[in-house]
Amino acid sequence: MVEGDEITVNGTTMVVVGEIQTANATVYLIDSVMLPPSITG
């Protein structure tokens, strides 16, 4: 979700630095570890 200049993922994870361009991808630095639902329960 984008609110102003802040981007959140799943309502809790904040994007710290967005759109870092690399040779193979665009990278987003986030402030927490994201796990798939099958692992988190």
C-alpha positions as protocol buffer text, in pm:
chain_id: "A"
residue {
  index: 1
  type: MET
  ca { x: 0 y: 0 z: 0 }
}
residue {
  index: 2
  type: VAL
  ca { x: 131 y: 345 z: -84 }
}
residue {
  index: 3
  type: GLU
  ca { x: 41 y: 633 z: 147 }
}
residue {
  index: 4
  type: GLY
  ca { x: 219 y: 956 z: 62 }
}
residue {
  index: 5
  type: ASP
  ca { x: 588 y: 869 z: 52 }
}
residue {
  index: 6
  type: GLU
  ca { x: 552 y: 546 z: 257 }
}
residue {
  index: 7
  type: ILE
  ca { x: 512 y: 200 z: 107 }
}
residue {
  index: 8
  type: THR
  ca { x: 396 y: -91 z: 324 }
}
residue {
  index: 9
  type: VAL
  ca { x: 361 y: -461 z: 244 }
}
residue {
  index: 10
  type: ASN
  ca { x: 99 y: -673 z: 425 }
}
residue {
  index: 11
  type: GLY
  ca { x: 21 y: -376 z: 649 }
}
residue {
  index: 12
  type: THR
  ca { x: 328 y: -422 z: 868 }
}
residue {
  index: 13
  type: THR
  ca { x: 647 y: -429 z: 659 }
}
residue {
  index: 14
  type: MET
  ca { x: 784 y: -88 z: 558 }
}
residue {
  index: 15
  type: VAL
  ca { x: 992 y: -27 z: 247 }
}
residue {
  index: 16
  type: VAL
  ca { x: 1305 y: 155 z: 367 }
}
residue {
  index: 17
  type: VAL
  ca { x: 1467 y: 217 z: 27 }
}
residue {
  index: 18
  type: GLY
  ca { x: 1279 y: 159 z: -296 }
}
residue {
  index: 19
  type: GLU
  ca { x: 1369 y: 102 z: -658 }
}
residue {
  index: 20
  type: ILE
  ca { x: 1739 y: 19 z: -630 }
}
residue {
  index: 21
  type: GLN
  ca { x: 1836 y: -65 z: -988 }
}
residue {
  index: 22
  type: THR
  ca { x: 2072 y: -360 z: -1044 }
}
residue {
  index: 23
  type: ALA
  ca { x: 2180 y: -542 z: -1357 }
}
residue {
  index: 24
  type: ASN
  ca { x: 1909 y: -809 z: -1319 }
}
residue {
  index: 25
  type: ALA
  ca { x: 1630 y: -663 z: -1106 }
}
residue {
  index: 26
  type: THR
  ca { x: 1478 y: -377 z: -913 }
}
residue {
  index: 27
  type: VAL
  ca { x: 1541 y: -421 z: -538 }
}
residue {
  index: 28
  type: TYR
  ca { x: 1337 y: -290 z: -245 }
}
residue {
  index: 29
  type: LEU
  ca { x: 1499 y: -282 z: 102 }
}
residue {
  index: 30
  type: ILE
  ca { x: 1244 y: -366 z: 373 }
}
residue {
  index: 31
  type: ASP
  ca { x: 1255 y: -344 z: 753 }
}
residue {
  index: 32
  type: SER
  ca { x: 1157 y: -702 z: 844 }
}
residue {
  index: 33
  type: VAL
  ca { x: 1178 y: -1061 z: 727 }
}
residue {
  index: 34
  type: MET
  ca { x: 886 y: -1180 z: 516 }
}
residue {
  index: 35
  type: LEU
  ca { x: 791 y: -1549 z: 525 }
}
residue {
  index: 36
  type: PRO
  ca { x: 535 y: -1731 z: 309 }
}
residue {
  index: 37
  type: PRO
  ca { x: 203 y: -1819 z: 476 }
}
residue {
  index: 38
  type: SER
  ca { x: 286 y: -2192 z: 468 }
}
residue {
  index: 39
  type: ILE
  ca { x: 572 y: -2131 z: 715 }
}
residue {
  index: 40
  type: THR
  ca { x: 401 y: -1874 z: 939 }
}
residue {
  index: 41
  type: GLY
  ca { x: 94 y: -2086 z: 997 }
}
